[in-house]
């Protein structure tokens, strides 16, 4: 599989996975782009010990986690009131944005698992990516979905 084919096949999935981490369109695009730069550079070293998608999602996850670590070291500034999300507008876009916000508030491992689950990645592959058993992945997915459902109900969605 050449790089162009990999890019076309995985761009949307990598972007959505990044959105699950940062919940910001431009930042997610930057992280996805950074991921593909790493994939392009490391492609000759890919040994095929796992599926190419698993390898790419691991790179994506590591890229996002490094960015989050950098941001934790920098002070955060509050958005001006006119730029905050208007919650009175109940649209599909707002639901999706709220979902990404809820996901970004989860523990690191839970964010990875649910983001991969939302990408329809096989639970066996998720287990390999995060380094836990397949049974543990199933339990975590169930619990994460319960948490997210509760947050949606609490916020009137």
BALOBA-1460 file (C-alpha; in Angstrom, 3 decimals):
// residues 157
<rec num="1" residu="x" x="0.000" y="0.000" z="0.000"/>
<rec num="2" residu="x" x="1.526" y="3.332" z="-1.014"/>
<rec num="3" residu="x" x="1.311" y="6.514" z="1.050"/>
<rec num="4" residu="x" x="-1.318" y="8.205" z="-1.117"/>
<rec num="5" residu="x" x="-3.629" y="5.206" z="-0.766"/>
<rec num="6" residu="x" x="-3.033" y="5.097" z="3.004"/>
<rec num="7" residu="x" x="-3.787" y="8.822" z="3.276"/>
<rec num="8" residu="x" x="-7.041" y="8.531" z="1.320"/>
<rec num="9" residu="x" x="-8.124" y="5.451" z="3.283"/>
<rec num="10" residu="x" x="-7.324" y="6.725" z="6.773"/>
<rec num="11" residu="x" x="-7.564" y="10.543" z="6.709"/>
<rec num="12" residu="x" x="-11.180" y="10.790" z="7.947"/>
<rec num="13" residu="x" x="-10.695" y="8.154" z="10.654"/>
<rec num="14" residu="x" x="-7.497" y="9.775" z="11.914"/>
<rec num="15" residu="x" x="-9.146" y="13.211" z="11.896"/>
<rec num="16" residu="x" x="-12.165" y="11.960" z="13.888"/>
<rec num="17" residu="x" x="-9.875" y="10.216" z="16.356"/>
<rec num="18" residu="x" x="-7.999" y="13.506" z="16.830"/>
<rec num="19" residu="x" x="-11.329" y="15.310" z="17.339"/>
<rec num="20" residu="x" x="-12.049" y="12.873" z="20.148"/>
<rec num="21" residu="x" x="-8.944" y="14.132" z="21.901"/>
<rec num="22" residu="x" x="-8.973" y="17.874" z="21.294"/>
<rec num="23" residu="x" x="-12.576" y="18.757" z="20.334"/>
<rec num="24" residu="x" x="-11.331" y="21.602" z="18.118"/>
<rec num="25" residu="x" x="-11.576" y="21.391" z="14.324"/>
<rec num="26" residu="x" x="-8.381" y="23.235" z="13.376"/>
<rec num="27" residu="x" x="-6.295" y="21.583" z="16.059"/>
<rec num="28" residu="x" x="-7.628" y="18.145" z="15.053"/>
<rec num="29" residu="x" x="-6.683" y="18.846" z="11.418"/>
<rec num="30" residu="x" x="-3.186" y="19.904" z="12.508"/>
<rec num="31" residu="x" x="-2.777" y="16.743" z="14.601"/>
<rec num="32" residu="x" x="-4.049" y="14.554" z="11.757"/>
<rec num="33" residu="x" x="-1.593" y="16.235" z="9.392"/>
<rec num="34" residu="x" x="1.229" y="15.742" z="11.889"/>
<rec num="35" residu="x" x="0.230" y="12.079" z="12.176"/>
<rec num="36" residu="x" x="0.476" y="11.569" z="8.423"/>
<rec num="37" residu="x" x="3.868" y="13.271" z="8.296"/>
<rec num="38" residu="x" x="5.038" y="10.695" z="10.859"/>
<rec num="39" residu="x" x="3.385" y="7.861" z="8.919"/>
<rec num="40" residu="x" x="5.094" y="9.014" z="5.710"/>
<rec num="41" residu="x" x="8.487" y="9.217" z="7.427"/>
<rec num="42" residu="x" x="8.122" y="5.854" z="9.189"/>
<rec num="43" residu="x" x="6.396" y="3.891" z="6.407"/>
<rec num="44" residu="x" x="9.671" y="2.337" z="5.183"/>
<rec num="45" residu="x" x="10.209" y="1.036" z="8.756"/>
<rec num="46" residu="x" x="6.733" y="-0.513" z="9.069"/>
<rec num="47" residu="x" x="7.357" y="-4.204" z="9.750"/>
<rec num="48" residu="x" x="3.818" y="-5.468" z="9.266"/>
<rec num="49" residu="x" x="3.659" y="-6.972" z="12.760"/>
<rec num="50" residu="x" x="0.163" y="-5.486" z="13.060"/>
<rec num="51" residu="x" x="-2.403" y="-4.201" z="10.585"/>
<rec num="52" residu="x" x="-1.435" y="-0.903" z="8.973"/>
<rec num="53" residu="x" x="-4.549" y="0.701" z="10.497"/>
<rec num="54" residu="x" x="-3.530" y="-0.395" z="13.994"/>
<rec num="55" residu="x" x="-0.088" y="1.095" z="13.439"/>
<rec num="56" residu="x" x="-1.545" y="4.380" z="12.150"/>
<rec num="57" residu="x" x="-4.006" y="4.657" z="15.058"/>
<rec num="58" residu="x" x="-1.176" y="4.069" z="17.523"/>
<rec num="59" residu="x" x="0.795" y="6.914" z="15.901"/>
<rec num="60" residu="x" x="-2.336" y="9.090" z="16.023"/>
<rec num="61" residu="x" x="-2.919" y="8.311" z="19.679"/>
<rec num="62" residu="x" x="0.696" y="9.064" z="20.605"/>
<rec num="63" residu="x" x="0.648" y="12.321" z="18.612"/>
<rec num="64" residu="x" x="-2.538" y="13.486" z="20.353"/>
<rec num="65" residu="x" x="-1.311" y="12.498" z="23.804"/>
<rec num="66" residu="x" x="1.957" y="14.395" z="23.302"/>
<rec num="67" residu="x" x="-0.006" y="17.483" z="22.273"/>
<rec num="68" residu="x" x="-2.246" y="17.217" z="25.344"/>
<rec num="69" residu="x" x="0.854" y="16.915" z="27.549"/>
<rec num="70" residu="x" x="2.292" y="20.073" z="25.971"/>
<rec num="71" residu="x" x="-0.960" y="21.953" z="26.561"/>
<rec num="72" residu="x" x="-1.080" y="20.905" z="30.218"/>
<rec num="73" residu="x" x="2.251" y="22.667" z="30.713"/>
<rec num="74" residu="x" x="0.947" y="25.885" z="29.104"/>
<rec num="75" residu="x" x="-1.612" y="28.144" z="30.787"/>
<rec num="76" residu="x" x="-5.056" y="28.002" z="29.188"/>
<rec num="77" residu="x" x="-6.947" y="31.149" z="28.306"/>
<rec num="78" residu="x" x="-10.716" y="31.404" z="28.540"/>
<rec num="79" residu="x" x="-12.642" y="31.965" z="25.300"/>
<rec num="80" residu="x" x="-14.461" y="35.288" z="24.992"/>
<rec num="81" residu="x" x="-18.205" y="34.911" z="25.746"/>
<rec num="82" residu="x" x="-19.232" y="35.546" z="22.120"/>
<rec num="83" residu="x" x="-17.141" y="32.556" z="20.994"/>
<rec num="84" residu="x" x="-18.651" y="30.007" z="23.397"/>
<rec num="85" residu="x" x="-20.976" y="27.299" z="22.149"/>
<rec num="86" residu="x" x="-24.626" y="28.339" z="22.126"/>
<rec num="87" residu="x" x="-26.349" y="25.457" z="23.880"/>
<rec num="88" residu="x" x="-29.848" y="26.762" z="23.148"/>
<rec num="89" residu="x" x="-29.473" y="25.654" z="19.521"/>
<rec num="90" residu="x" x="-30.267" y="21.960" z="19.518"/>
<rec num="91" residu="x" x="-28.807" y="20.682" z="16.268"/>
<rec num="92" residu="x" x="-27.003" y="17.561" z="15.223"/>
<rec num="93" residu="x" x="-23.787" y="19.567" z="14.990"/>
<rec num="94" residu="x" x="-24.174" y="20.663" z="18.612"/>
<rec num="95" residu="x" x="-24.801" y="17.075" z="19.685"/>
<rec num="96" residu="x" x="-21.654" y="15.939" z="17.908"/>
<rec num="97" residu="x" x="-19.652" y="18.778" z="19.414"/>
<rec num="98" residu="x" x="-21.032" y="17.961" z="22.879"/>
<rec num="99" residu="x" x="-20.122" y="14.309" z="22.360"/>
<rec num="100" residu="x" x="-16.544" y="15.283" z="21.466"/>
<rec num="101" residu="x" x="-16.424" y="17.533" z="24.530"/>
<rec num="102" residu="x" x="-17.623" y="14.685" z="26.771"/>
<rec num="103" residu="x" x="-15.092" y="12.313" z="25.219"/>
<rec num="104" residu="x" x="-12.273" y="14.819" z="25.750"/>
<rec num="105" residu="x" x="-13.143" y="14.896" z="29.472"/>
<rec num="106" residu="x" x="-12.748" y="11.111" z="29.867"/>
<rec num="107" residu="x" x="-9.608" y="9.453" z="31.220"/>
<rec num="108" residu="x" x="-6.893" y="8.998" z="28.611"/>
<rec num="109" residu="x" x="-7.412" y="5.245" z="28.094"/>
<rec num="110" residu="x" x="-11.197" y="5.694" z="27.870"/>
<rec num="111" residu="x" x="-10.786" y="8.444" z="25.228"/>
<rec num="112" residu="x" x="-8.629" y="6.144" z="23.140"/>
<rec num="113" residu="x" x="-11.017" y="3.202" z="23.452"/>
<rec num="114" residu="x" x="-14.241" y="5.065" z="22.686"/>
<rec num="115" residu="x" x="-12.671" y="7.030" z="19.820"/>
<rec num="116" residu="x" x="-11.499" y="3.798" z="18.202"/>
<rec num="117" residu="x" x="-14.902" y="2.176" z="18.868"/>
<rec num="118" residu="x" x="-16.627" y="5.118" z="17.145"/>
<rec num="119" residu="x" x="-14.383" y="4.465" z="14.148"/>
<rec num="120" residu="x" x="-15.735" y="0.895" z="13.996"/>
<rec num="121" residu="x" x="-12.332" y="-0.534" z="14.799"/>
<rec num="122" residu="x" x="-12.647" y="-4.197" z="15.794"/>
<rec num="123" residu="x" x="-12.465" y="-4.698" z="19.565"/>
<rec num="124" residu="x" x="-9.639" y="-7.170" z="19.077"/>
<rec num="125" residu="x" x="-7.643" y="-4.430" z="17.317"/>
<rec num="126" residu="x" x="-8.533" y="-1.928" z="20.059"/>
<rec num="127" residu="x" x="-7.198" y="-4.397" z="22.628"/>
<rec num="128" residu="x" x="-3.892" y="-4.607" z="20.719"/>
<rec num="129" residu="x" x="-3.627" y="-0.825" z="20.374"/>
<rec num="130" residu="x" x="-4.223" y="-0.060" z="24.056"/>
<rec num="131" residu="x" x="-2.562" y="-3.179" z="25.458"/>
<rec num="132" residu="x" x="-5.456" y="-4.695" z="27.439"/>
<rec num="133" residu="x" x="-7.567" y="-7.828" z="26.979"/>
<rec num="134" residu="x" x="-10.471" y="-7.939" z="24.556"/>
<rec num="135" residu="x" x="-12.851" y="-8.697" z="27.447"/>
<rec num="136" residu="x" x="-11.610" y="-5.633" z="29.310"/>
<rec num="137" residu="x" x="-12.198" y="-3.534" z="26.171"/>
<rec num="138" residu="x" x="-15.838" y="-4.717" z="26.041"/>
<rec num="139" residu="x" x="-16.399" y="-3.844" z="29.710"/>
<rec num="140" residu="x" x="-14.757" y="-0.431" z="29.317"/>
<rec num="141" residu="x" x="-16.830" y="0.374" z="26.209"/>
<rec num="142" residu="x" x="-20.022" y="-0.498" z="28.081"/>
<rec num="143" residu="x" x="-19.050" y="1.712" z="31.042"/>
<rec num="144" residu="x" x="-17.936" y="4.595" z="28.823"/>
<rec num="145" residu="x" x="-21.237" y="4.512" z="26.928"/>
<rec num="146" residu="x" x="-23.101" y="4.600" z="30.256"/>
<rec num="147" residu="x" x="-21.067" y="7.660" z="31.359"/>
<rec num="148" residu="x" x="-21.685" y="9.451" z="28.065"/>
<rec num="149" residu="x" x="-25.407" y="8.648" z="28.120"/>
<rec num="150" residu="x" x="-25.639" y="10.014" z="31.668"/>
<rec num="151" residu="x" x="-23.865" y="13.256" z="30.640"/>
<rec num="152" residu="x" x="-26.224" y="13.686" z="27.682"/>
<rec num="153" residu="x" x="-29.272" y="13.207" z="29.924"/>
<rec num="154" residu="x" x="-27.909" y="15.587" z="32.571"/>
<rec num="155" residu="x" x="-27.452" y="18.261" z="29.911"/>
<rec num="156" residu="x" x="-30.888" y="17.841" z="28.356"/>
<rec num="157" residu="x" x="-29.815" y="16.185" z="25.117"/>
